[in-house]
Amino acid sequence: MSSQLSIQGVSRVFTSPKGQTTQALTPVDFEVRENDFVTILGPSGCGKSTLLRIVAGLDQPTTGQVLLDGAPVQGPGADRGMVFQSYTLFPWLTIEQNIRFGLRERGMPEREQKERADYFIAKVGLRGFEQHFPKQLSGGMQQRTAIARALANDPKILLLDEPFGALDNQTRVLMQELLLGIWESAQKTVLFVTHDIDEAIFMANRVAVFSARPGRIKTELAVDFPHPRHYTIKTSPEFMALKARLTEEIRAEAMATDLH
């Protein structure tokens, strides 16, 4: 299967107002195929989120380029749906209005907006909360809204930056299963940044491990557990073996960070 997303020699150097430079990414080459679910795992501050922001078009690489279906990424676009760790909803809009926002901006007819919003409201389990405002919902429900909003725009690829990082463990597990269920049925291409090893394995069909800063992809591992997945696979010997290997990879990088 051909690559849908191609990251070619992408590096990023930040310059402070005083002229000091920090290299966040050394040149990264990475391919994501259509319908892949790839998790990016690495120590804190290693450049995972920087790479995701470059793919989203929210930041520009210092060198290299990102291609989506062969076309260069030069800025944000509806072909990429982004979900952040913080709940980036419009507080003055209802849940339904938040989900319909991008559709309305694109000029989609009102009835079609409503149908798509209703479909994804049901998909993420928010039926009955359509007319609530974000502040009336829990963190997990707000993040469901953000995921529904991203999916409603029918992007080619879904980009998620630690979307469940602020949630309690029980809600986090429910959200992992929810997103995985949506991916299994919708077959979207997903690039998912996390620092949680269990989450990285459970969600993905491929895990990319980042080195310490300046970040690069040092290891890629396939995850072959069958679908649909249930959280009970986390206790299987195969899962535990993969977790042990990834834990050692991350530990080595975290130690390298401490030595810098």
N, C-alpha and C positions, 0 to 999 in steps of 0.2 A: 504493500500500500504506500502511495507517495506521501511525502510530508505535507501537512497543511500549514504548519508553522516552522519556519527556518530561521534560527538565530545564528548569524554568521559573523564571527570575530568581534562580538560586541564587548566593548570595555567602557568603563565610566570613571572619570577622574573629576572630583569636586575641588573647586578652588575657593578658599575663604576670602572675605573682604581684604585681609592682610596679605593675600597672595600665597598662602600655604596650600599645598595640594594634598589630597587624600585619594588614593586609588581604591575605589569600592569594588570594582570588577576588573580582573585581568581578562583578556579576550576569551569569550565564551562561544563555543560552537555547539549547537544543540538542535535536534529535530523532534518535532511532535507530530505524530500521524493523526489523520482524521479519526475521531471517536476514541482517541487515547484518553486515559485519565492518569495524568502524571503528577506526582507530588514532588515538591522541591523541599529537601530537608537540610538543615545545617545549623551551626551554632549562631547565637545572637550576633547581629551586626556583621554578617558575612556577605551581604549584598543580595540576598534572596529577593527582598521586596524591591530593591533597585531594579533588578532584572525584570520583575513583573511590571513595574511602572513603565519601563522602556517598551515592553511588549504592548502595554495598554496605550502607549503614545502620550503618557503624562510626563515623560522625561525623554531626553534625547541622548543617544550613546555618544561617547567621545570618539570611538572608532567603531566600524562595523555597521551592520544593518539587520533589520528584522523584516522578513517577508511573510505575508499571510496570503496563501493561495497564489504565490508568485509575485504579489504586489507589495512594494515597500510600505512599511508603516511609517507615517510621517506626522501623526497626531492622533488624538482620540477619534473613535468612530463607532458606529452602531454594530459593526461586525465583531466587536469585542465587548463582552459584558463584564464589568468589574464589580466585585463585592469586597469591601474592606472589613477590617476587624471592628472599627467603630461603626455605629449604626448611622449611615449617611442618608437618612430619610429627611424629606422636607417636613418640619414639624407642623406647618400650617395646612398641610394636605392630609386628607384621610388616607387610610390604607389603600383603598381602591384608586384614589387619585394619584398616589405615589406610584402605584404599579402602572397606571395608564400614562404617566408623565411623558415618557419617551415616545410612546405611540402617538400621543397628541402632538408633540413637537414635530413628528414626521408627517403630520397631516392625515393620519389614518382616519377613516370615517368613524363617527361616534359609535355606531352599533358594533363595528368590528373591534374597536377599543374595548367595549364592555364585554364582548364575548371572550376575547383573549384574557382580559383581567379576571373574569369569572373562572375561566379554566385553570389559571395558575393559582388563584386564591384557593380553589378546591385542592389543587395538587399539593400545596404546602400546608394544608390543614388550617386555613384561616377563615373558613366560611362562618358567617355570623359576626365577623369583626370588620367587615368592609368599611363601615362608616366610623370606626374608631380612629382616633389620632394616635401617632406614635407614642406619645407620653403615657397613653392609657394601656400600653402593652408591655409585657415583659421583654427582657433582652432577646430571648430566644424567638419570640414572636416578631420582634422588629427585624431580626436577621432573616427570618422566613420571608418577610416582606421584601427585604433587599434582594434575596435570591429570586423571588417571584418577579420582581421588577426587571432584573437582569435577563431572566429567561423569556419574559413577555416580548422583549425586543428581538427575539430569535437571532442571537449572535452566532457567528461561526464558531467562536471559542469563548469559554467562560473562564475568567481569571479571578482567583480567590486568594486574598492575602490574609492568612490566619483568621478566617471568618468566624471561627468558633472559640477563639482564644480568650474572650472575655466571659464566656458562659460557664456555669457550674458544670461539674462532671456529668451529672445525669442528663442535663439538657444537651450537653455536647454530644453524648452518645446518640441521643434521639435525632439530633440534627445531622450527624454523620450518616445514619441510616436513611434519613429522609433524602439527603442530597444524592446518596448512592442509588437509592430507588429511582429518583428522577433521571439520573444519568443512565441507568439500565434501560429505562423505557424510552428516553428521548435521544440517547446516543450522541450527546454533545461532546465536543472536544473540551477537555478541562485541564487547566494548569493551576495547581493548588499549592500555595506556600504554607508550610507549617514548621514548627520546631518540636512537635509532638511525634515521637517515633511510632507509637501505637496507631495514631491517626494516619500517619504517612503510609503505613503498611496496609491498614484496613481499607483505605479509600482507593488505593491506586492499582493500576496494572503495571506501573513502572515507577520506581523511586529514584530520583536524581539527588545525590549527596553533594552539597557544596563544601568547599574547603573554607578554612578561616580566611578573613579578609587579608588581602584582596581576593574576592571570591572567584572561584572557578568550579566547574563540575568535575569532581575527582572520581566518582563512582556512579554507575547506573546498575540497578538491580531490577529484574523482572519479578512481578508478584503474580503467581499463577493460581491463586485461590479461585474456585468457581463462583459464579453468580447464580442467583441472588445471594448476597453475603449477610451473615448474622453476626452480632458481636461475639457470639460464643466461639468463633474461630480464633479469637485472641488467646484462648487457653490451649490451642493445639500445639503439638511439638514443632510443627513446621513454622508456625507463626513465631513461636518463642526462639527458634533458631535464627530466623531472619531478624528478629528484634535484637538478639545478642550481637549479631554481626554489625548491624547499623549502630547500635549503642557504642560499640568499640570504635567505629569510624568517626562518630560525632565526638566521642571522648578524646580521641587523638587530635582532632581539629580544635576542640575547646582548650586543650593543653597548649597547643601551638599558639593560640590567641593569647593565653596568659603569659607566654614566654616573650611575646613581642614587646 
